[in-house]
Amino acid sequence: MLIIKDLKVSVEEKEILQGINLEVKPGEVHAIMGPNGSGKSTLANVLAGREEYVATSGSVLYQGENLLEKEVDERAQAGIFLAFQYPVEIPGVSTANFLKSTVNAVRKAQGKEELNAVQMLRLMRDKIKMVGMDEKLLQRSLNEGFSGGEKKRSEMLQMALLEPRLAILDETDSGLDIDALRIVADAVNQLRSADRSFIIVTHYQRLLNYIVPDYVHVLYKGRIVKSGDKSLAMQLEEQGYDWIKEEADSVASL
Amino acid sequence: MSESMQTLEEHTRSDYKYGFTSNIESDVIPKGLSEDVVRLISQKKNEPEWLTEWRLAAYRHWLGMTEPKWPNVHYPPIDYQDIIYYAAPKKKEQLKSLDEVDPELLETFNKLGIPLDEQKLLAGVAVDAVLDSVSVKTTYKEKLSELGIIFSSFSEAVREHPELIRKYLGSVVPPTDNYFAALNSAVFSDGSFVYIPKGVRCPMELSTYFRINERNTGQFERTLIVAEEGSYVSYLEGCTAPMRDENQLHAAVVELYALDEATIKYSTVQNWYPGDKEGKGGIYNFVTKRGLCAGRNSKITWTQVETGSAITWKYPSCVLRGDNSVGEFYSVAVTNNYQQADTGTKMVHLGKNTRSTIISKGISAGFSNNSYRGLVKVGKKAENAHNFSQCDSLLMGDKCGAHTFPYLEVENKTARVEHEATTSKIGEDQLFYLMQRGLSEEDAVNMIVNGYCKEVFNELPMEFAVEAQKLLAISLEGSVG
């Protein structure tokens, strides 16, 4: 599904990712953890194609194709979904209208028939139930005045509607109370399937109480310094990041 | 320049799709302006003497006036002797039905997408089409006349309803009002006249399409709408012009007159040729539009979507004389490339409990300059007047300008006046978010801009709202950053 090789990424001329290697196979859930400033969000953004994040070397293959030369919308149409840490407000654009446009844009790009209004409404109702969102939000401007929890539900709704092949959650759990956390986790768990992969970027282990990852990677100073299974996340929860930092720094100073 | 800005700027190479010319034989008078020319125009239209004199008085007044220099726009001096003041499609005899109309002319209107044919009339739009100076055909007239509604070309109204024209012509915008209004009063060639009798709700949208076709002609049309007690009318106006390298002058006057409990909605989608990408050519759109809420509880709403013209200079205004009368102004003004717009409104509160709302959305792209200029005036006797103004500017790219000039004159302490203003840029964050969900860059920009203009589009009749959205998309294709 996704093969990242020796990827280096700069933001405003500053190298943030200093050689990332990662392979994600269909159906796998990878958690990317790490202290603040380690480059977690950079990884999420460069995969989604955000302009300021410039890949200076290395390669990213997505479904056998060079991902880095695709535009943001082409990546989305090819099934890459990024759940935002801070979903953006679009005044005057109703959530329903936005959802309809995006679902059909993606369907069209994938050669599927666009949904008519009735089919769309049925689909939305179905998925809204799944993420436990208030249907009234559909008529409001996208994300405008939404509470933190509502924004996250809206992100999960979008994920459910767009049916991505690779979903990347960029600290989606930050600032969420336990109920909202469960919403996110439930959505992910329901969408887990043999041909859909997830990359979950998170600072805290607590989300991983609800979403059990296949792999946990610790990012530090722009490199993956440790990989393991869910027990690594537990260890980080108990011991914090310091031991990892020390270990990595001592290796680096050799 | 960021990559997305570049991509976006590439999209701007969209062309003006109404830029064709038509080979229609015209009756054109020589260039230049003089008392003789004013008389000639009046004579060509078989006008009564009082109207000839009215024109001449306006002309003489105009001679003593100077062109306004205060708008925030720049253009070389206009040579008023280098303009043709009258051009009319030649016709051999009076036409009885659509079948007799010059096929070239019909073709022109088809290209414009004007619903002249009967099918579209069923959609409920009655059309008066003004080509260059003359009103070519007013459709649906019989049906309207059953209700006592008059919807005709201005010339015809002068012939058929001289008493109404004499009573209301210049009653809202006097010939001496300003430079361009005076010029228009002297040389106006045609336009539309609407009269809605007492208690009648006009059952369909009335619509005029203006088209400049001849080279070097100015277009000086006049629209007069009178709504009697308790009546209602919604009026739409659309405009296009061929692509010409030289600038052409359009100086129209629109007067709205609302009596007790009457409502007039006036919507404009203005898409005059804006000039090319380097700023060559395009229409100078110097227009005076004013509505008088003469009666109690009357209401006038101006809604405009302005995407065309090289230079726009217009301030559709409301004089709220009747007690409890309401004035509204909803505007989207888009400038791209080298377009300049100085536009806004005046809300003059004279009566008690008068209310006004101003929602102005400016969008600047390319190298353009977009100014909002608005006056809210509350007179001494206007107890409990209330105004709410919201002026938003959206910038696309970093070479354009947005300016806001709000003026406030309040002479009554009970007045409540609120003003809000914002300036924003289309955010990279917004674009990235929408594109990450699979929308193309163009669709993402359109979605953001349409959302921004939503409050204004909501005021437009359905058909026009769709047209306005399309127009906006064309005008702005890719001009973001």
Interface residues (C-beta under 8 A of the other chain):
Chain A: A48 G49 R50 E51 E71 V72 D73 R75 A76 Q77 F81 L82 F84 P87 V88 I90 P91 G92 V93 F98 S101 T102 A105 V106 A109 S141 Q158 L162
Chain B: S2 E3 S4 G427 E428 D429 Q430 F432 Y433 L434 M435 Q436 R437 G438 L439 S440 E441 D443 A444 M447 I448 N450 G451 Y452 C453 K454 E455
